[in-house]
Amino acid sequence: MLPRIGRHAGDGHTGDWRARLIDISPPISESTPVWPGDTAFTRAVTSDLGGSDAVTINRITTTPHIGAHADAPAHTRIDGATIGSVPLEPYLGEALVVDMTGVDGAACIRPVEETVERLGGHLPQRLILRTYPKYPRKWDNDFAGVSPELTHWFADRGGVLIGIDGASFDPMDSKTMDGHHAASDRSVAILEGLCLDDVDEGYYELIALPLKFLDLDASPVRAVLRTLPSSPSTPTHAGEESS
């Protein structure tokens, strides 16, 4: 059961307020698209309750860059930190969701500034960028990345994490990976592949912790947004959970 959170003093509301969880992780199965040439998800049953075994056990093979996932600096830098050694604090805390579905090209600064101004001027340390009206169920070559200028601008203001619903911070034909390098240069954590269908702009608590793979360059995450009592948004995601 999610705890009830009392409303902030002075927000014009009284009584208790019940938090909601919004699952922003796409489902993972053998039909989940992965970067062309990367390792798709496969599953094999190694022990089966349907037979004579006492338990069911599966073996999976997949890229760590599947579904909602966190990239580590080691993804684009030989001497970069692996996902098992990155700090966890960026992946947990207040985040602002910004709708960029009408923006051409890489996610940029101006829509973030406009959203912050419209919602009262508060810019949290985590930024979630929605670029798709609906999350693609098949591979999309034309996903939007994140401009290095936005990453530097955000880091200058204390930002520690940027998440996006696209497959990568950098366009598919990038040879220099400028978006990833900007994030590594500024110690900004990267989330990619989020499913933000029906998530409204506004403030949430982000929970998206990577697994402690000691030597890997990335990790899948189970990313969720938790509604906040002071948020101007009223999420209506079909996958909301409350209790």
N, C-alpha and C positions, 0 to 999 in steps of 0.2 A: 504494500500500500504506500502510495506517495504521501508524504506529510503535508498537512495543510499549512499554508504560509499566510501569516497575517499581512494585510495590506499595509503599504508604506504610509506613515503618518502624513497627512496633508494631501493625499491624492484624491480626496473627494469621495472615498468609498468607505463603507463600514462592513464589519463582519469578516468571517473567514473566507479565504480564497483557495481553491484547490488547483494545484499545479497539474499540467498535462505534459506528457511525453510525446514528441513527434519523431517517429523513426525516419531518419534521412539517409538510411543505408539501403541501396538497391539489393534485391535478392541475389544470392550467388548459387549458380547451378551450372550444369554443362552447357547451357545456352547463354551464359553471361559473356558478353563480348569483351575481348582483351585487345591490347595493342597488337596490330598485325605483326606476326612473327614471334610474339611472346607466347608463354605457355598457358594454354587454356585450362580451365578447371576440369579435372576428371576424378572419378571416384571408383574405388573397388572395395567390395565387401570381403574382409579377411576372416571374419568370424560372424556367424549368422544364427540368430535365435530361431529363424525359420527352419534351420536344419537341426543338427544335434548339439550345437554349441550353447554354452551357458549365457553368453552375452553376444551382442552385436558390436562389431568394431569395423570402422571404415578406414581405408587409406586414401588420402587425397593427394593429388598433384596439381599445382597451380603456381602462377606467378604471384608474388606478394602485392603486385600492383593490380589487384582485382577488386571490382566494386569500389566502395568507399575505402580509401586507404591513405596512409601517411607516408610521404616521402622523407627519407633522411638525407642529410648532406652527402652521404656516401653514394647516393644515386648518381650524382654528377661530378663528384670530386674524389680523387684517389685517396686523399688524406682526410676525407670528410667523416664525421661521426656516423656510426651505424645506428639503426633504429633502436637497438637495445640500450644505447648509451645516451640518447637525447633526453633532456629534461621533460617531465610530464606536465608541468604547470601550464604550458600553452594550450594543451588539449582539453582543459577543463576550466570553464569560467564564462563570464558574460560575453556575448557575441552580438553583433549587429548583422542582420540579413538585409542585403541590398539587392533590389530587382534591377538587373541589367539586360533584360530580355530585348529591349529596343536598341541596344548599343551595338554598332558594327565593330568588328575586330576585337582586339584584346580588351579586357576589363581595364578601365581607366579611372582617373581621379574624380572628374567632375560629377558623375552620378553619385559617388559616395558623399561628396560635399553637399550635394543637393538633398540627399536623404537625411544626413545628419542635421542639416539646417531645418528641414521640414519636421523632424521628430524632436527638436528641442535643443540641438547643439551638443549632445553627448556622443563621443566616439570611444567605444570600449576597446580593449586590447585585442579583440578577435573579430575578424571580418569574414562573413560568408556571402559569396557572390552567386546569385542565381542568373544564369544566362540562357537557360532553356525554358520555354513555356511548359513543356513536358519532357521528362527524362527519356532519352533515346534508348530503345530496347535493342537496337542494332548499332554496330560500330558507325560512328560519324567522323568523317575526315575533317570536317569544318568546325570543330569545336573552338570555343573562344578560350584563349589563354589569359594570363595576367601580365599586364605591362610592367616592366621593371620600374618605371616611373611611379606607378601606384605603390609598389612594394616599398620603395625608398621613402615616399611621402608618408606612408602608414607607419613605417619604422621610426621616422623622425618624430612621430606623435605618440610613441610608446607601444606601437602594435607588435604583437608576438606571434600571431597566426593568421593566415589567410586560407580559406577554404573555397572551393569552386565545384560546380557540378560538371564541368568539363573533364576530359580525360587527362589533361596535363596543363601545367602552367605555361608551357611553350607550344607554339603551333607544330603541327605534325611534321612539317618539312624543316624544322629548325636544326641547324648544325652546331650552333653555339650555346644553346640552352640558357639564354640570357635571363629568362624569368626565374629559373631554378637558381642560377648563380646569384641573382640579386637577393633572393630569399636567404641563401646561405651566407652571403656577405653581411646581411643585417640580422642574422639569427632569428628569422621569421619562419615558423613552422609551416609546413605545406600539407593541406588536405585536398585530395582530388576525388572525382567520381561520386560526389554527393548527389542524392536524389531530393530535390527541393520542390517537387510537385505540390502545389497548393499551400506552400509556406509563405505567409505574408511578410512583407517588410516589417522590421521591428527588432526589439531586443529580446534575447533568450539567454538561457544558460546552455552552453555547448558541453557535451560529454562525448569524447571521441578518442579514447586512449588506445595507443598502439600496443601490440603484444611485444614481449621482451625477447625478440629474436636477436641474439648477441651479434651476429655477423652479417645480418641482412641489410639491404639498402631501403627497405620499405616494409610496411605491415598493413594488412587489412585492419579496419576499425569497425566497431558497431557504433555508428554516429547517431546521436539523438540530440534534439533540442528540447529543453524544458522551458515552458512558458514562465514568465516572470510577472508578478502582480502589477508592476509599474509599466509594463510594455504597452504601447499604443496598438499593437497588433492583436488580432483575435484569430489564431490559427484554426483552419478548418480541414486539416489533412485527414484523408480517409483512414490513415493508419494511426491516428491518435489513440493513445491509451490513457485511461484515467481510472482511478479506483479510490 
